[in-house]
Amino acid sequence: MATGSAAKKREPEPLVVLEQFLPYRLNVLAGLTSSALAQIYAERFGLSIPAWRVIVTLGQYEARTARDMAPDGVMHKSTVSRAVSALEKRGLIVRRPNLEDRREEWLALTPEGRAIYEAVAPEALAVEERLLSVLTPQEQKTLAALIDKLTQQARSLAPETIEEGDA
């Protein structure tokens, strides 16, 4: 009959240590970064994360279809659709027919939407700069290359129907 420490059952080693699991760590980093940015665009302009992504995409490309925006922002098409509807109701974006494909519409910023983009984009870039300030220029280049590499690999592994923020 075993007594003392020999009688204690050893806890099995965990298969995953959450704080060391890369998908979890990336999600934490993304969440914290999004929270910092949300303070700018949510408090000042009443924009959700998906709405901000639509505004930024249209600010960058002038006009896009909702279908084109979903994979760019890793958002499900229903998420993009809800954001587009909300932004249109607020008068921040307009829809124009796509004469080449009547099933979809071109989306563009209104002058009010462009003003929001131009007001908040520099502040978002400042948050990015503060975040990256702890890295040397070489570390920043290495990080960008590693993120690109991991993103490409993750796209090959991920099902097309995954919602943003999962993992």
N, C-alpha and C positions, 0 to 999 in steps of 0.2 A: 504494500500500500504506500503510495507516494505521499509525502508530506512536504510542507513548506513550499519553497520556490519551485520544486519539481512538480508540484501539483497544479501550479498556475499554468493556464493555457496561454500559449503565445499568440498574440494577435498577429494575423497574417499581414504581411507588408502590403500596403495599398498598391493597386495596379496603376492608379493615376493619382498624383499629388496635384490637386487642382491649381494651386498657386504656381506650379511649375509647368502646367499644361499650356502649350503655345496657343491654341485657339482661345482658351480662357484669358490668357495674358493680353492677347491682341484685342479681345472684346473689351477688357477693362480699359486698355489704353484708348480705344475708339470711344468708349462711353464717356470717359473723363474728358477727352478732347471735345466730343460733341456737347457735353454739358457746358464747357467753357464757351464754346461758340454760341450755344443756345441762349446764353445770357445776353448776347448781343442781339441776335435776330428775333428771339422770342419776346424779350422784354420790350425792346424798342419798336419792333415792327409786327408783333403778333404772328410770327411765322413758325410753323412746325418744321421739323427736320426735313421731311419730304418736300414741303413747300419751298424751303430754302434751296434744296437741291434743284428743283425745277427753275427757280429764279436764277441761280448761278449758271445752270446749263443754257438757259435762254440768253443770259447776259454774255456768255462766251460765244455762242453759236448764232445769235440773232433769231433764228427760227429752227424749230425741230418738231418732229411729231412725237406724240406721247409714247408711241411704240419704240422710237429711237432712244428715249430717255430712260426707260426701265433698265436695260442692261448697263448703261453708262453709270447710273447711280446705284446699281445693285438693288433696285427696288422692284417689287412685284408690280405688274401692270395695274392692278386695282389700287395700289398705294399711289401710283402716279396719277391715276384717274381722279381719285379723291382730292389730291393736292391741286390738280389742274382746275377742278370744279370750284374749289374754295378760292383759288387765286382769281379765277374769272369773275366770281361773284363780287369780289373786292375791287374789281376793275384793274387788276395788276397784270393780267395777260389777256390777249385776244386770240380768237380762233379764225383761221382763214381756210377756205377749201383748198384741198390738194387736187389740182386739176388733172394730175397724172394718175391719182388713185383716189377715187371718190369715197373709199371706205375710211380714210383718215383725214385729219386736218393738220395744217401747220399752226404752231403755237408761237406767239411772239410777245415780248414785254410791251406794255403800254408805257407812255411817258412816266406814269406814277411807278410802275414796276421797275423801270430803268433807274429811276431816282433812288429807289430802295437798294437796288443792286449796287449802284455807285456809292451810296452812303455806307453800306455795311461791308463791302468787299475789302476796303483798306483795313478795317478793323479785324476782319477775319484773317487777313494776311499778317497782321501784327500779332495775333494769337499764335499763328503758325511760327512766326519768327521767335517769339518768346519760348515756345515749346522746343524748338530746335536749338536754341541758344546754349543748351548744355552740351551740345556736340560740336566737335571741331568741324571745319569745312570738309575734311576728308571723311570723317564719320558720317556727315550728312549725305555725301555722295554715295558712300557704301550703303547706308540705310536705304536710300532711294533705289539703288540697284537691287538690294535684297528684297524690298517690298515688291518691286516689279516682278522679280523671279518667283516669289511666293504667291503673288496674285495670279500669275499665269498658271502655276501648278494647281492652286486652289480652284481656279475656273475649270480645269480639266477633271477635277475630282467631284465638284459640286453639282448636284442636280439643278436643272434650270428653274425649278419651281420654288427654290428656297427663298424665304423672306429674309430681309436684312435684319441683322441683330441676333440671329440664331447662333447657337454654339455654346 
